[in-house]
Amino acid sequence: MSRRLPLGRVLATLMLSLSLVSGVWALPKEIELDRLMLGVETAISEQQWDKANARLIAAQALDDEMPAVFYFYRGQVSSQLGEYAEAKQALERYLEREGKDGSHYRASLMLLNQLEEKEQKQAQEQIRSASATQLVLQDAAHTDYIEQLKTLYLVESPQEALELHINTLLSNHRYIPGRYRSDRKWMGSLYQIQTHRGEIAVLEKRANPKGGYSLNQSQVSIYGVNPYVGVSCDSVGDQCWIKHPETGKQWLELEANSKAAESIAEAFSHLLRQMQGG
């Protein structure tokens, strides 16, 4: 990916290029081209990349067909100016024109290898920059989410607000098999959570088909767990599941409401993140 040059630098290069062309118009084109190419070579040896670039532009303005060495110089200069795509294209054109017999064959290959490394580094930096930006956005979203829950439940503790929110959602969206909807004699499962240092305890109250209910308790360690909790829904079974943070398998059974399941998973994700240190 090429890098856009500052506007001032572009204008300065353009003005210098125009002055180079107009200042010696009396010379025959072939001689003027040789003069400019010699100037390019000198500027490169002195590492004056803007001056070399200006002379290359002036040389190209003289004729559409440039000598092969022009493309080698263009590759060198564009590489130094951060125009990696243009540099690569120029070097490939030089190699196509000259082949293995070209006097700059080895140097062109080495420069192409360097360009490949620069492009990879540039791509990695862009990924890191995008990731850093995403983390900032995620941090801001996490903070906003917590503040809204603290206001909703009138508590100061982020962990307490998340615990209250999850328990409310679990209660409102519990799984009830079939069409049974009596609150006096409820069926299905009801979950409630409690947070402790380093773990989340889950209490399951499950109704038995023959009457009564059983209580089961399990724990989820927060250490080394991916805080992003998933969901799955089964339209045939008329239910949704929160996936276990450690195993990714079906964990908490809920009613068939994908939006509600996603809200619970989101709250669990924020809780795990909060308990892991934010």
C-alpha positions in Angstrom: 0.0 0.0 0.0 1.5 3.4 -1.0 1.8 6.3 1.4 0.4 9.7 0.3 3.1 12.4 0.4 2.5 15.7 2.1 1.0 18.3 -0.2 3.8 20.8 0.3 6.4 18.1 -0.7 4.4 17.2 -3.8 4.1 20.8 -4.9 7.8 21.4 -4.3 8.7 18.3 -6.4 6.4 19.4 -9.2 7.9 22.9 -9.3 11.4 21.6 -9.4 10.5 19.1 -12.1 9.0 21.9 -14.3 12.0 24.1 -13.8 14.3 21.2 -14.8 12.4 20.7 -18.0 11.9 24.4 -19.0 15.3 25.6 -18.0 17.3 23.7 -20.7 14.8 23.4 -23.5 17.5 24.2 -26.1 19.2 20.8 -25.7 18.2 17.9 -28.0 15.8 15.5 -26.3 18.3 12.6 -26.2 21.0 14.7 -24.6 18.6 16.3 -22.1 17.4 12.8 -21.1 21.0 11.8 -20.5 21.6 14.9 -18.4 18.6 14.3 -16.2 19.4 10.6 -15.8 22.9 11.5 -14.7 21.4 14.0 -12.2 19.2 11.2 -10.9 22.2 9.0 -10.4 24.0 11.7 -8.5 21.0 12.6 -6.3 20.6 8.9 -5.4 24.3 8.6 -4.5 23.9 11.6 -2.2 20.6 10.3 -0.9 18.7 13.4 -2.0 15.5 11.5 -2.8 13.2 14.5 -3.5 15.7 15.9 -6.0 16.1 12.4 -7.6 12.3 12.1 -7.8 12.0 15.6 -9.4 14.5 14.6 -12.1 12.7 11.3 -12.8 9.5 13.2 -13.3 11.2 15.7 -15.6 12.8 12.8 -17.6 9.5 11.1 -18.0 7.9 14.3 -19.3 10.4 14.2 -22.3 9.2 10.9 -23.8 6.8 8.1 -23.1 9.5 5.5 -23.7 12.2 5.5 -21.0 15.5 3.5 -20.9 15.4 0.5 -18.7 17.7 2.0 -16.1 15.0 4.7 -15.5 12.7 2.0 -13.9 15.5 0.8 -11.7 16.1 4.4 -10.4 12.3 4.8 -10.1 12.2 1.7 -7.9 15.0 3.0 -5.6 13.5 6.5 -5.2 9.9 5.4 -4.8 11.0 2.9 -2.1 12.7 5.6 -0.2 9.6 7.9 -0.5 7.3 5.1 0.9 5.6 4.5 -2.4 6.1 0.7 -2.2 3.6 -0.3 -4.9 5.0 2.1 -7.4 8.6 0.9 -6.5 7.7 -2.7 -7.0 6.0 -2.1 -10.3 9.0 -0.1 -11.6 11.5 -2.8 -10.5 9.5 -5.6 -12.1 9.4 -3.6 -15.3 13.2 -3.2 -15.2 13.6 -6.9 -14.8 11.2 -7.7 -17.6 13.2 -5.3 -19.9 16.7 -6.4 -18.9 16.3 -9.9 -17.5 19.3 -11.6 -15.9 21.8 -9.7 -18.0 20.8 -6.4 -16.6 23.6 -4.5 -14.7 21.2 -3.9 -11.8 19.6 -7.4 -11.8 20.9 -8.5 -8.4 20.3 -5.1 -6.8 16.7 -5.1 -8.1 16.0 -8.5 -6.6 17.4 -7.4 -3.3 15.3 -4.3 -3.3 12.2 -6.3 -4.2 12.9 -8.5 -1.1 13.2 -5.4 1.0 10.0 -4.0 -0.3 8.2 -7.2 0.5 9.4 -6.9 4.1 8.4 -3.3 4.3 4.9 -4.1 3.0 4.5 -6.9 5.5 5.7 -4.6 8.3 3.3 -1.8 7.1 0.4 -4.3 7.1 1.3 -5.5 10.6 1.4 -1.9 11.9 -2.0 -1.2 10.3 -3.4 -4.3 12.0 -1.9 -3.3 15.3 -3.3 0.2 14.9 -6.8 -1.1 14.0 -6.6 -3.5 17.0 -5.6 -0.7 19.4 -8.5 1.4 18.1 -10.9 -1.5 18.5 -9.7 -2.0 22.1 -10.3 1.6 22.9 -13.8 1.4 21.5 -14.5 -1.8 23.4 -13.2 -0.2 26.6 -15.5 2.7 26.1 -18.5 0.4 25.4 -17.7 -1.7 28.5 -17.6 1.4 30.7 -20.8 2.8 29.3 -22.5 -0.6 29.8 -21.5 -0.8 33.4 -22.5 2.8 34.2 -26.0 2.2 32.7 -26.5 -0.9 34.9 -25.3 0.9 38.0 -27.9 3.6 37.4 -30.6 1.1 36.6 -30.1 -1.0 39.8 -29.0 1.9 42.0 -25.7 0.3 43.1 -22.1 1.5 43.1 -20.4 -1.8 42.5 -20.0 -2.8 38.8 -19.8 -6.5 39.8 -23.0 -6.2 41.8 -24.8 -4.4 39.0 -23.9 -7.1 36.5 -24.9 -9.9 38.9 -28.3 -8.3 39.5 -28.8 -7.8 35.8 -27.9 -11.4 34.9 -30.2 -12.8 37.6 -33.1 -10.6 36.4 -32.6 -11.7 32.8 -32.3 -15.4 33.8 -35.5 -15.2 35.8 -37.5 -13.5 33.1 -36.4 -15.8 30.3 -36.2 -19.2 32.0 -37.0 -22.3 30.0 -40.4 -23.7 30.4 -41.1 -26.9 28.4 -44.1 -27.3 26.2 -47.0 -24.8 26.8 -46.9 -25.0 30.6 -47.0 -21.5 31.9 -48.3 -21.7 35.5 -46.3 -19.7 38.0 -47.9 -21.5 40.9 -46.5 -24.8 39.8 -43.6 -24.0 37.6 -41.7 -26.3 35.3 -38.3 -26.2 33.7 -35.1 -24.6 35.1 -34.3 -21.5 36.9 -30.7 -20.2 37.3 -29.2 -17.7 39.7 -25.6 -16.7 40.0 -23.3 -15.4 42.7 -19.9 -14.0 42.2 -17.0 -14.9 44.4 -13.3 -14.1 44.2 -12.0 -15.8 41.1 -15.2 -17.7 40.2 -18.9 -17.5 39.4 -21.2 -19.9 41.2 -24.3 -21.0 39.3 -27.3 -22.4 41.2 -29.8 -24.3 39.1 -33.3 -25.1 40.4 -34.7 -27.8 38.1 -38.3 -29.0 38.4 -38.8 -32.8 38.5 -41.5 -34.4 36.3 -43.0 -36.2 39.3 -43.1 -33.1 41.4 -40.6 -31.1 43.5 -37.3 -29.9 42.3 -33.6 -30.5 42.6 -30.8 -28.0 43.3 -27.5 -28.2 41.5 -24.5 -25.9 41.9 -21.5 -25.4 39.7 -18.6 -23.0 39.5 -16.9 -21.2 36.6 -13.4 -20.1 37.1 -12.6 -16.7 35.5 -8.9 -17.4 35.0 -7.8 -18.2 31.5 -11.4 -18.0 30.1 -12.3 -16.1 27.0 -14.7 -13.4 28.2 -16.8 -13.5 25.1 -19.7 -15.9 25.8 -21.7 -17.4 22.9 -25.3 -18.6 22.4 -27.1 -21.2 20.4 -30.9 -21.6 19.7 -32.9 -24.6 18.6 -36.2 -23.7 16.9 -37.3 -27.4 17.0 -36.7 -27.8 20.7 -38.1 -24.3 21.4 -35.1 -23.3 23.5 -31.9 -21.3 23.6 -28.6 -22.0 25.3 -25.8 -19.9 26.8 -22.6 -21.6 26.0 -20.1 -22.5 28.7 -17.2 -20.1 28.8 -14.6 -22.9 29.3 -15.9 -25.6 27.0 -18.1 -23.8 24.5 -20.8 -26.5 25.1 -24.5 -25.9 25.9 -24.7 -24.7 29.5 -27.7 -22.6 30.6 -31.1 -23.5 29.1 -33.4 -20.6 28.3 -36.6 -19.9 26.5 -36.5 -19.7 22.7 -35.7 -16.0 22.5 -32.5 -15.3 20.7 -32.4 -11.6 21.6 -32.8 -12.4 25.3 -30.1 -15.1 25.1 -27.7 -12.6 23.4 -28.4 -10.0 26.1 -27.6 -12.6 28.8 -24.4 -13.7 27.0 -23.4 -10.0 26.7 -23.9 -9.5 30.4 -21.9 -12.6 31.2 -19.1 -11.3 28.9 -19.0 -8.0 30.7 -19.0 -9.8 34.1 -16.1 -12.0 33.1 -14.2 -9.1 31.7 -14.9 -7.1 34.9 -13.8 -9.9 37.2 -10.7 -10.4 35.0 -9.6 -6.9 35.7 -11.6 -4.8 33.2 
